[in-house]
Amino acid sequence: FSNFKNQNILEFKGKINLKWWDTQLFANYFRIDRYAYFDFSGQPAQSSTSLNISQLGAESTATYGKFNLNMRVLLQNALTNKDLLPMPNFIGRFNFFYQSKAFKNAAEIQTGVKVYYFTKFASREYMPVINEFVLPSSNSYSIGGQPIADAYFNLKVKRMMIYAEAQHFNTSFMKNQSYAAPYYPIADFRLNLGLVWYLFH
């Protein structure tokens, strides 16, 4: 790798905070010169032209009484050398929950649903031999395009917390086509139950 040179990353960021719905708007721009990557066969390579990425996003929290909705969305695109860093054009996270005191203010309850979604794209593939992601091969397939939903319940009483989480519960009524990477599916529905007790505080 003696002919490899250091990457240069130029980054511009900006954000605007709005009082309306506790909203934050942000924009990012990245220019990566001499971008280093692994090709589809796992061989290291370096781009002779720059990789330029633009991102626009927003995060907001709306509250009505004891009900809350937190949303974060991101639009992104590789302006040049798209084939070197495949990415979803849209990523969204939504968390709708109810939070309130209970049992004469001796406890606090939080329960809700979280949904994560990103658009379909031809993802890089994970190669365990080198523990790195490589460019997709000619017969690769796209991932994304299906929501991942979790339901949860948290109960906090003084130093004790009880929680229950139904991970990826939407696979109980729809086919699981969610992948973390090509050939690596996300687990089907799973119920997690737990108890956390802080003996010292």
N, C-alpha and C positions, 0 to 999 in steps of 0.2 A: 504493500500500500504506500510505497514511497512517493508515488506521483499524486497522492491525495493531498488536498489543501484544506485548511480550516473553513468551516461554514461561516458566512457573515449573515446575521439576521438583523434586519431593520424593521422596527415595530412602531406603529403609531396607534394610540388609543385615545378615545374620547368618550365621555358619558355626561348625561344630563339627568338630574334628579327632579322629579315632579311630585308635588304634594298630592295630586289627584291619584287616588288609589295607591299611594305609596309606590310610585312607578319610577323605574330607572331605565333610560334608553342608553345604549352604548354602541360604539362602532370600533372595529379593529381592522388594521391593515398590516400584513406581514410581507416582507420581501426577503427571500432566502437565496443568497448567492452560493453557488457550489453545493447545492443540496445533495447530501449523501443518502443512499438508499440501497436496498437489496433487490435485485431483479428476481424474476419468477423462479430462477434456478437456485437462488440463495447466494449469488455472487454479488459482492459489494460493487457499487458504481457511484458515479458523481456526475451531476448535471452540469453542462457547460453554459446553460442559460438559467436565469433566475426563476424561482417559483414564487408567484404572487398570489396571496390569499386575501379575500375581503370577507368581513363578517359584520352583520347588523343584527342587533337583538334587543330584547326588552324583558324586564322582570317586574311583576306587579303583584301586590297583595291587596285583595278586597275583603272587607270585613262587614258583616251584617249581623248585629247582635253577637251570638256565640258561634256563628258560622264564618268560616274563613276559606278563601280561595287564593292560593299562591300559584302563579303562572310564570314560566320562563320559556321564551322562544328564541331561536337562533336561526338566521338565514346566512348561509355561507357558500362560497364558491371559489374554486381555484381559477384565477384569471389566466394563468399560463401554466403549461406543463401539467394539465389535469390528470394525465395518465400516470404521473409519478406519485401522486398523493390522492387517491380516490376518497371522497367524503360525501356524506349525505347533504343534500341542499337545505334540508329543514330538520331541526331537532326541537322537540317540545317536551316540557315536563309540567304536569299539572297535579296539584295537591289540594283536594277539597276535604276539609275536616271540621269537626265540631269540638269545641273545647270549653269546659265549664268546671266550676267548683262543684263538689258533691259532698253528701253526708255532713251537712252543716259546716261546710268549708274545711273539713278535715282531710279531704282528698281532692284530687284533680283528675278529670277524665278527658282524654283526647281520642277521638276515633274518626277515621276517614278513609279516603281512597286516593291512591297515587297512580298516575298514568304516565308512562314514558313512551315516546314515539319518535321514530326518525324515518325519513323517506328511503326508498330502495336505492341501493347503489352497489356497484361492483367492488366489494371490499378487498383490501389486501388479505392475503392468506397467512395464517400462522404456521411457521415451520419449527417444530419442536427441536430438531437437531441443532439449530443455531439459536433457539430461543428468541426469534425475531419475526417480524412481519415482513413478508415479501410481496412483490407486485403480483397481481392475479394472473394466472395462466390463461391460455386461450379457451379452455373449457370450464372456466370458473363460473359461478352463479352469483346472483345478487342477494343481498340480505336486507332486512328492514321491511317497512311497509305494513307492519302489524303492531298494534299497541301491546304494551306490557303493563298489566294492571295489578296492583297490590292493595289489599284491604288490611287495616290495622286497628288495634284497640290498645290503648295504654291507660293504666290506672296507677296513680302515684299516691301513696299514703305515707306521709312523713318520710322515712328513710327507705321505704320499700316500694318497688315498682313491679307491677304485673303487666305483661304484654302478650298479645296474640297477633300474629301476622299471617295472612293468607297470601303467599307469594304467587304471582303469576296466576291468579285465580280465574282469569278469563279463558284459560285452556280447559276449564271444566265444561265449557259449552261451545268452544270453537277449537279447530285444529291448531296445534302448536307449530307455527312456522317462523318462530323467532330464533335468531342466531346471534351469538356474540361475535363470531367470525365464521367464515365458510367452514363447514364440517364440524362446527362446535355449537350445537343447539343449546338454547337456554332451557333449564330444567322445567318440567311441567309443574302443575299446581303442588304446592307444599305448604303445610300448616306448621308454623313455629309457635311454640308456647314457652314462656319463660318467666322466671322470678329473679329479681335483682334486689338484694338487701344490703344496704350500706351500714356495716356495723359501726364504722367510725365516720364522723362528719365534722 
